[in-house]
Structure formats: structure tokens, C-alpha cells
Amino acid sequence: MRRGKLLVANRGEIAVRLFRAAREMGLQTVAVYSDADRESPHVSAADEAFRLGPAPARQSYLDSDRLLEVARRCGATLLAPGYGFLAENAAFARACGSAGVTFVGPPPEAIEAMGSKTRARARMVAAGVPVVPGMERAASLDDLRAFASAQGYPLLLKASAGGGGKGMRVVRSEGELAGAFERASSEAASFFGDAAVYAEKLVEGARHIEVQVVFDGRSHGIAVGERECSIQRRHQKVVEECPSPVVDRRLRAAIEEAALAAARAVGYVSCGTVEFLLAPEAQFFFLEMNTRLQVEHTVTEEVYGVDLAREMISIAQGEALSLTALAPRGHAIECRIYAEDAARNFAPSPGRISSLSLPLGPGVRHDLGVEAGTVVPIDYDPMLGKLIVWAPSRAIAIARLSRALSEYDISGIETSLPFFRWLVRQKEFQEAALDTGWLDRRLAAGLTLPAGDGEERDAVVAAAVLALQEERKFAAPPPGGFSRWKADARARGLR
């Protein structure tokens, strides 16, 4: 076991998640925080904590010079970016190396190669990875018109430097093209500092399937199964599960092979995710690669019995890949818990959490960045944490999720919990009859959230009974859930 000190250049649940892994490895831990996060749980979860600056991210979590100054002051040997903020910033990864701090993530060259969607497409074509018909470079409006004339509508406009659903617009006719181009370019410039967009042929009725890959510095790599991420709102994931209910062994082998080829094509090292569109006729196409740990890494950990955060840190320290041939066991589902009011079009709901009651029991895990008393700021992504359930089968996992959601309570702010209670009752979700546009279509038709009446309680009780009956069919008990972790009582420096 190598010793060292890990600074996590992030906040919330991902910072706590990385601190847990680091402490198990014998590493000292360092948190950073903005003025808005001074009392946040991730601050007390580390051995040391340092102020970055005011609440706005550009003056705190996105201030690379300040982050590296903190790393120098505290003697950090490792810096993990988490996800969001500077996680996929090649210049920051390179600056860490120049400052003598090991970046816990892929080489800057790999981040750059996959950071431009058009350049990444060209590399995938060269590597033999199937891609959606599309443009190989950033486009002008005239270029888009020419592409549409050759390919036909509908099209999907995408930010060349983008991700996370930002800078994307569906175009179904010539009359929509100019307006969609203007909006996509503006959003791309706002979020990524690069207004360039390009177009792909829209694959109707597709599912979103992604593959977890892990590579060490010795060119050893492994694919750790696939995740189903088709439940999306405005191109952003809401619920993820592992394995995909529609991927069989043959398709899994093919899509894993393509994911490994994609990662090798850019000299990838660390944990990463290769994302694909799966068409109704079982054809799959490269979508993009996220050069970091994903929010939904948890469901892969539960099904494959691995610790991806620990593996990523170990690889950054120069260790060899410890994962060997793996097989899925059971089924896991993750819900992203947001400070949002679904009844008001998912409007943000900042404020103080007055009380927090978490569901427990077998196969229930929480990755949280809040606790009772936490003030949820308006300045950052509103995700509070994730609820993850594991069970021997998908049917039992859904029943367990329904039960867990019925026990989950957060007071003081509005959250997405009522939305998830609605979601688990939908026939399409229960039968996995989904595609990436399903949720938006349902929301457009109107959303009636559960009111907590007798019908809902009966449904929860029925789900719990089903889970108990089904679980008895399996000899192997499910793994225990992750209990919430608190920092120990010893003094921690706040500077």
C-alpha cells in the first residue's frame, strides 16, 4: 500500500466518495470548499480543508491556479477532479503534472482526443468503431444545410466540445434548422467556451448504453460490463441500471470489444466510460467517451463487486490493474436525487435541509453529499446524492427501489423523490420498454405526481411483499447497503 495525500478538487457526494476510498487505502485527504460550502459534509469528511474563494464556481472550484496553490501548501501528492468542474480539462491535468501533483485520471492527450466530438468521431472511424452517420468537423449553417440535403431529417445538432446534454438540439425540418443552430451554438459557447457545433443523423427510438472501461499504465485494460441510461430528461440521465435489461451475452461481448478499441485508440489510462446508442434493430453506434468516473459508476460496483474509485486512485499511483475476468451478479438501479421541484418543471429548490431520513435494509446504498442542516446553494448542480439498490433480479430491484423511496424523506426543500415514486409505477419502466426520448414524451403529456394516498401506500406494500417472496428464491443473500459515514471526532484543520 502506497502512502500519500489526496486532494479532491470537487464538492458534494463525489468528494465524500473519493475520501472514503482514499482512507481505506491509507491516504491522507484534503477537501476544498467555497464560501457557500463552508459547512458542507465533504469539508468535515477530510483530514484537512482549505477555502478556495466565493461561491461562484469560476472563483472557487474552477480556479485552477488556486487549486494548485492549495495542493502545494498542503503537500498533496494526488489530485482527483471527480466529475464536472475541471474533470475533463486537459489543460488542468497537464498543469497538475507540471506542478508535481499526480492527476487521478487519464493523460491530457486522451482527454483532448475525446474532448472534441468531431475529432473523436474521426479516431473511432479509424479504429473500426461504428459511429452514427455525421459530420467530421464543426459546421456553419450552410454546411448543416448541405449535410441535411444528403442525409435527410431528422438531425441532432451537438456541441463539438460538449457533453451532459448541453448544446444539443433535434431538428426535424428545414424550417427549424437556423433557429436550432443559433440556440445550440449559444448554449455551447456558454457552457464550454466553444460555440462550434456539428450534426449527426438522429437515431430514432435508440437506447443509451454505456460501457465501463479501466486501463492501467501498462496498457492492460478491461471492460466492466454495460449500463442502461435511457431514462433521460432533456438529454441528461435521470436513472441508470446495470446490466441493461436488453443486452444479451453476444451483444455485451461486441459492445465491450468496441469500447476497449475506442479507449486504446486514444491511449487511455484510468476509469472511463464509452457511450453508445443502441438502435431498435440492435445496431450500436459510438456516441462519446467520458474521460472520468461517471455519476452512475455505483451500479457497476454493486453488480460486479468492484471499487472503481479505489482502482482509479491505485492506477494513478502506478499500480497495475487489479481487475480480472468479471461476471455480473444481480441487478442494480440508481436514482439521482436532486433539489428540484418536479411539479414546477423541475425548478431548482435551494435552501436548508431541516430533516433527512434515509431508507435502510439489504441492498440499499446511499452516496450523499448532504445531511440534516445542510444548506443547498443555488450556485451548483442541484444533485444531493444517489440512491442505489441491488437485488438478485431486476424485478426485485424495482420492488426494493419502490420500498426504499417510500421510506426516504427530505424536508425543508423540494426534491425529485416524488418524481421517482411516480416513475417506478410506470408500466414502461417496469417492462424496460424505453428509449432516450420516452421520459420527455411522458412529461410533455403531463405529469401527475403521487399524492401519498391510500393507492400509493397499497402499491408500496405490494412491492415489499413481492420483494420478500422473490428474494426467498435465491440462496445467496444480497450484499448489505452502505451506511452513512461521518467524520471521526478528531480535530480537522479549516484554513
C-alpha positions in Angstrom: 0.0 0.0 0.0 1.4 3.3 -1.1 1.1 6.4 1.2 0.3 9.9 0.1 -2.1 12.7 0.3 -5.2 13.1 -1.9 -6.8 16.4 -2.7 -10.3 16.2 -4.2 -10.9 19.2 -6.4 -14.7 18.9 -6.1 -17.6 19.0 -3.6 -20.7 17.1 -2.6 -21.2 13.3 -2.8 -18.3 12.6 -5.2 -15.8 14.2 -2.8 -17.1 12.1 0.1 -17.0 9.0 -2.2 -13.3 9.6 -3.1 -12.4 10.4 0.5 -13.8 7.0 1.6 -11.8 5.1 -0.9 -8.6 7.1 -0.1 -9.0 6.5 3.7 -9.3 2.7 3.1 -6.0 2.9 1.1 -4.2 4.7 4.0 -4.1 8.1 2.2 -4.5 11.4 4.0 -7.3 13.5 2.5 -7.8 17.2 1.7 -11.0 19.0 0.9 -11.5 22.3 -0.7 -14.6 24.5 -0.4 -16.2 27.7 -1.5 -17.9 30.1 0.9 -21.3 28.5 0.0 -19.9 25.1 1.1 -18.1 26.0 4.3 -20.4 23.8 6.4 -21.0 21.0 3.8 -20.3 17.4 4.8 -17.5 16.9 2.4 -15.5 19.5 4.3 -15.6 17.6 7.6 -15.1 14.3 5.7 -11.4 15.1 5.0 -8.4 15.4 7.3 -7.8 18.9 6.1 -9.9 21.6 4.4 -9.0 24.8 2.6 -11.1 27.7 1.4 -11.0 28.4 -2.3 -13.0 31.6 -2.6 -16.5 33.0 -3.1 -19.5 30.9 -4.1 -19.3 31.3 -7.9 -17.6 28.3 -9.4 -15.2 30.4 -11.6 -13.9 32.0 -8.4 -13.6 28.7 -6.5 -13.9 25.2 -7.9 -12.9 26.3 -11.4 -9.9 28.4 -10.3 -7.1 26.0 -11.3 -4.3 28.3 -10.1 -5.9 28.5 -6.6 -6.4 24.7 -6.5 -2.8 24.0 -7.4 -1.7 26.6 -4.8 -3.7 24.7 -2.2 -2.1 21.4 -3.4 1.4 22.9 -2.9 0.6 24.3 0.5 -0.8 21.1 1.9 1.7 18.8 0.2 -0.8 16.8 -1.8 0.7 14.1 -3.9 -2.5 13.2 -5.8 -5.4 15.4 -7.1 -8.7 13.8 -8.1 -11.1 16.0 -10.0 -14.3 13.9 -9.5 -16.8 14.8 -12.2 -17.9 18.2 -13.6 -15.9 21.3 -13.0 -12.3 20.5 -14.1 -12.6 16.8 -14.5 -12.3 16.7 -18.3 -10.0 19.7 -18.7 -6.8 18.7 -20.4 -5.0 21.9 -19.6 -5.7 21.4 -15.9 -4.5 17.8 -16.0 -1.3 19.0 -17.7 -0.9 21.8 -15.1 -1.1 19.2 -12.3 1.8 17.3 -13.8 3.9 20.5 -14.2 3.2 21.3 -10.5 4.4 17.9 -9.4 0.9 16.6 -8.4 -0.4 13.3 -9.9 -3.7 13.8 -11.7 -6.1 11.0 -10.8 -7.4 10.5 -14.3 -6.3 9.9 -17.9 -3.4 11.5 -19.7 -4.1 15.1 -21.0 -3.7 13.7 -24.6 -6.6 11.3 -24.1 -8.8 14.0 -22.6 -8.1 16.2 -25.6 -8.6 13.4 -28.1 -12.1 12.6 -26.7 -12.9 16.2 -25.7 -13.7 17.3 -29.3 -16.6 15.2 -30.5 -15.7 15.7 -34.1 -12.0 14.6 -33.6 -13.2 11.7 -31.5 -15.5 10.6 -34.3 -12.6 10.6 -36.8 -10.5 8.5 -34.4 -13.3 6.0 -33.9 -13.7 5.6 -37.6 -10.0 4.9 -37.9 -10.2 2.3 -35.1 -13.1 0.5 -36.7 -15.7 1.5 -34.0 -19.1 2.0 -35.5 -20.3 5.7 -35.5 -23.6 7.4 -36.3 -23.6 9.0 -39.8 -22.5 12.5 -39.1 -20.1 15.4 -39.8 -16.4 15.1 -39.1 -15.8 18.8 -38.4 -17.5 21.8 -36.9 -20.2 23.2 -39.2 -21.5 26.5 -40.5 -25.2 26.9 -41.2 -24.5 26.3 -44.9 -22.6 23.1 -44.0 -25.6 21.9 -42.0 -28.0 22.5 -44.9 -25.7 20.5 -47.2 -25.5 17.7 -44.7 -29.3 17.6 -44.3 -29.8 17.6 -48.0 -27.6 14.5 -48.3 -28.8 12.6 -45.1 -32.3 13.9 -44.7 -34.1 14.8 -41.5 -34.3 14.4 -38.5 -30.8 15.6 -37.4 -29.2 16.1 -34.0 -27.1 19.2 -33.5 -24.3 18.7 -30.9 -21.7 20.9 -29.3 -18.3 19.9 -30.6 -16.8 20.4 -27.1 -19.9 19.4 -25.2 -21.4 16.8 -23.1 -24.1 16.3 -20.4 -26.9 17.2 -22.9 -25.8 20.8 -23.3 -25.7 22.4 -26.7 -27.9 19.7 -28.3 -31.0 20.3 -30.5 -33.2 18.0 -32.5 -34.0 19.4 -36.0 -36.9 17.7 -37.8 -37.3 20.1 -40.8 -35.5 22.8 -42.8 -37.6 25.5 -41.1 -36.2 24.5 -37.7 -32.6 24.4 -38.7 -31.5 28.1 -38.4 -33.1 28.6 -35.0 -31.8 25.4 -33.6 -28.3 26.2 -34.9 -28.3 29.6 -33.2 -29.6 28.1 -29.8 -27.1 25.2 -29.9 -24.2 27.5 -30.7 -25.1 29.9 -28.0 -25.5 27.2 -25.4 -22.2 25.6 -26.4 -20.4 28.9 -26.0 -22.0 29.5 -22.6 -21.2 26.1 -21.2 -18.0 25.1 -22.9 -16.4 28.4 -24.2 -16.6 27.0 -27.7 -19.6 27.7 -30.0 -18.7 25.0 -32.5 -21.5 22.5 -33.4 -21.8 19.7 -35.8 -24.7 17.4 -36.9 -25.4 13.7 -36.7 -28.3 11.7 -38.2 -30.8 11.3 -35.4 -31.3 7.6 -34.5 -35.0 7.4 -33.6 -36.1 5.1 -30.8 -32.5 4.5 -29.6 -31.4 3.4 -26.1 -28.4 4.8 -24.3 -25.9 2.0 -23.4 -22.5 2.7 -21.9 -19.6 0.5 -21.1 -17.3 1.0 -18.1 -13.6 0.6 -19.0 -10.5 0.6 -16.8 -6.9 0.7 -18.1 -3.6 0.9 -16.2 -0.3 2.5 -17.3 0.9 -0.9 -18.7 -1.7 -1.0 -21.5 -3.8 -3.6 -19.6 -7.5 -2.9 -19.9 -10.8 -4.5 -19.0 -14.5 -3.7 -19.7 -16.6 -3.9 -16.6 -20.0 -4.5 -18.2 -22.6 -2.1 -19.5 -25.1 0.3 -18.0 -28.6 1.3 -19.3 -29.0 5.0 -19.2 -32.1 5.5 -21.4 -34.2 7.4 -18.9 -33.2 10.9 -19.7 -34.7 14.4 -19.4 -33.5 16.8 -22.0 -30.6 14.5 -22.8 -29.5 14.3 -19.2 -29.6 11.0 -17.3 -32.0 10.5 -14.5 -31.9 6.8 -13.7 -29.3 4.2 -14.5 -29.2 0.5 -14.1 -26.7 -2.4 -14.6 -26.8 -4.6 -16.5 -29.0 -3.4 -19.4 -32.2 -5.4 -19.5 -31.9 -5.7 -23.3 -28.2 -6.6 -23.7 -27.5 -10.4 -24.0 -24.1 -12.1 -23.8 -23.4 -11.8 -27.5 -24.2 -8.1 -27.7 -22.4 -7.4 -24.5 -19.2 -9.0 -25.9 -19.5 -7.0 -29.1 -20.1 -3.7 -27.4 -17.4 -4.3 -24.8 -14.9 -5.0 -27.6 -15.8 -1.8 -29.3 -15.4 0.2 -26.1 -12.0 -1.3 -25.5 -10.9 -0.4 -29.0 -12.2 3.1 -28.5 -10.1 3.5 -25.3 -7.0 2.0 -26.9 -7.3 4.4 -29.8 -6.5 7.3 -27.5 -4.0 5.6 -25.2 -6.5 5.7 -22.3 -5.4 5.2 -18.7 -7.7 5.2 -15.7 -11.5 4.7 -15.4 -13.6 5.9 -18.3 -16.9 5.3 -19.9 -17.6 4.8 -23.6 -21.2 5.6 -24.6 -23.2 4.1 -27.4 -26.6 4.5 -29.0 -28.4 1.1 -29.4 -30.8 1.2 -32.3 -34.1 -0.8 -32.3 -32.6 -3.3 -34.7 -29.7 -4.0 -32.3 -27.1 -1.9 -34.1 -24.9 0.2 -31.8 -23.0 3.4 -32.6 -20.3 5.3 -30.7 -21.7 8.4 -29.0 -18.8 9.8 -26.9 -16.3 8.9 -24.2 -16.4 10.4 -20.8 -12.8 10.6 -19.6 -13.6 10.4 -15.9 -15.5 8.5 -13.3 -19.2 8.6 -14.0 -22.0 9.6 -11.6 -23.5 6.1 -12.2 -20.4 4.1 -11.5 -22.1 2.9 -8.4 -24.4 0.4 -10.2 -21.4 -1.2 -11.9 -19.7 -1.5 -8.5 -22.8 -3.3 -7.0 -23.2 -5.8 -9.8 -19.6 -6.6 -10.4 -18.3 -6.4 -6.8 -15.6 -3.8 -7.6 -14.4 -0.5 -6.2 -13.8 1.8 -9.2 -12.8 4.8 -7.1 -10.1 2.8 -5.4 -9.0 1.3 -8.7 -8.6 4.7 -10.2 -6.5 6.0 -7.4 -4.3 2.9 -7.4 -3.7 3.2 -11.1 -2.7 6.9 -10.7 -0.1 5.7 -8.2 1.4 3.5 -10.8 -0.1 0.2 -9.7 -1.2 -2.5 -12.2 -4.9 -3.2 -12.9 -6.2 -5.5 -10.2 -9.4 -6.5 -12.0 -9.6 -9.7 -13.9 -12.4 -11.6 -15.7 -15.7 -10.4 -14.1 -19.3 -11.6 -14.4 -22.4 -9.7 -13.5 -24.4 -10.8 -10.4 -27.9 -9.5 -9.9 -29.2 -6.1 -10.8 -28.7 -2.5 -9.6 -30.6 0.7 -10.1 -29.6 4.2 -9.3 -31.8 7.3 -8.8 -30.2 10.7 -8.8 -31.7 12.7 -6.0 -32.0 16.4 -6.9 -33.0 19.5 -5.1 -35.7 20.1 -7.8 -39.5 20.5 -7.8 -40.8 18.3 -10.5 -44.3 19.8 -10.1 -42.9 23.1 -11.2 -41.0 21.8 -14.3 -38.1 20.7 -12.2 -37.2 24.1 -10.9 -34.2 24.3 -8.5 -35.1 24.2 -4.8 -32.2 25.7 -2.8 -32.5 26.1 1.0 -31.7 24.4 4.3 -32.5 20.7 4.7 -34.4 20.6 8.0 -34.5 16.8 8.4 -33.3 13.8 6.5 -34.5 10.2 6.9 -32.8 7.5 4.8 -34.1 4.1 3.9 -32.0 1.2 5.0 -32.1 -2.6 4.7 -30.4 -5.2 2.5 -29.1 -4.0 -0.9 -29.7 -0.3 -0.2 -26.8 2.2 -0.7 -26.5 5.9 -0.4 -23.8 8.2 -1.9 -24.7 11.5 -0.3 -23.2 15.0 -0.1 -25.7 16.4 2.3 -27.1 15.8 5.8 -29.8 17.4 8.1 -28.9 21.1 8.4 -27.0 21.4 5.1 -27.8 24.5 3.1 -28.2 23.6 -0.6 -26.8 26.6 -2.6 -28.2 27.8 -5.9 -24.7 28.1 -7.3 -24.0 24.5 -8.3 -25.6 21.4 -9.8 -28.6 20.5 -7.6 -27.8 16.8 -7.2 -27.8 16.0 -3.5 -26.7 12.4 -3.9 -27.8 9.0 -5.2 -30.0 6.2 -4.0 -28.7 2.8 -5.2 -30.4 -0.6 -4.8 -29.2 -4.1 -5.6 -31.2 -7.3 -5.8 -30.8 -10.7 -7.3 -33.1 -9.8 -10.3 -34.5 -6.6 -11.9 -38.0 -7.3 -10.7 -36.8 -7.5 -7.1 -34.6 -4.4 -7.6 -37.6 -2.4 -8.7 -39.7 -3.6 -5.8 -36.8 -2.8 -3.4 -36.4 0.7 -5.0 -40.2 1.3 -4.6 -39.9 0.4 -0.9 -36.8 2.5 -0.4 -38.4 5.5 -2.0 -41.4 5.2 0.3 -39.1 5.4 3.3 -36.9 8.3 2.0 -37.8 11.7 3.4 -36.1 15.1 3.0 -37.7 18.1 4.5 -37.1 21.8 4.1 -36.6 21.8 0.3 -38.3 20.2 -2.6 -36.6 17.1 -4.1 -37.1 14.7 -7.0 -38.3 11.9 -4.7 -42.0 12.3 -5.6 -41.0 12.1 -9.3 -39.1 8.8 -8.7 -42.1 7.4 -6.8 -44.2 8.2 -9.9 -41.5 6.7 -12.2 -41.3 3.3 -10.6 -45.0 2.8 -11.1 -44.9 3.3 -14.8 -45.5 0.2 -16.9 -42.8 1.1 -19.4 -40.2 1.4 -16.7 -41.2 -1.9 -15.1 -41.1 -3.6 -18.5 -37.9 -1.8 -19.7 -39.8 -0.6 -22.8 -37.7 2.6 -23.0 -35.7 4.8 -25.3 -33.9 8.1 -24.8 -37.0 10.1 -25.7 -39.5 8.2 -23.6 -39.4 10.4 -20.5 -39.6 13.7 -22.4 -42.6 12.3 -24.2 -44.3 11.4 -21.0 -43.5 14.7 -19.4 -44.9 16.6 -22.4 -48.1 14.7 -22.0 -48.4 15.8 -18.4 -47.0 14.6 -15.1 -49.3 13.7 -12.2 -47.2 13.0 -9.1 -48.3 10.6 -6.4 -50.2 12.4 -3.6 -49.3 9.9 -0.9 -52.9 8.5 -0.8 -54.1 5.0 0.0 -53.5 3.8 -3.5 -49.8 4.7 -3.3 -49.4 3.1 0.1 -51.0 -0.1 -1.2 -48.6 -0.1 -4.1 -45.6 0.2 -1.8 -46.9 -2.6 0.5 -47.5 -4.9 -2.6 -44.0 -4.1 -3.8 -42.4 -5.0 -0.5 -44.3 -8.3 -0.3 -43.2 -9.2 -3.8 -39.6 -8.4 -2.9 -39.8 -10.7 0.1 -41.4 -13.6 -1.8 -38.9 -13.3 -4.7 -35.9 -12.9 -2.5 -36.5 -16.3 -0.9 -35.9 -18.0 -4.2 -32.3 -17.1 -4.1 -29.8 -18.9 -1.9 -27.2 -16.2 -1.9 -28.2 -13.2 0.2 -27.7 -9.7 -1.3 -24.9 -7.6 -0.1 -25.6 -5.1 2.8 -26.1 -1.5 2.0 -23.6 1.3 2.6 -24.4 3.0 5.9 -23.9 6.8 6.0 -20.4 7.7 7.1 -19.4 10.5 9.4 -16.0 12.1 10.0 -14.4 11.0 13.2 -14.1 13.3 16.2 -10.5 14.3 15.9 -9.7 17.9 15.1 -9.6 18.9 11.5 -7.8 22.0 10.2 -10.1 24.6 8.5 -7.9 27.2 6.8 
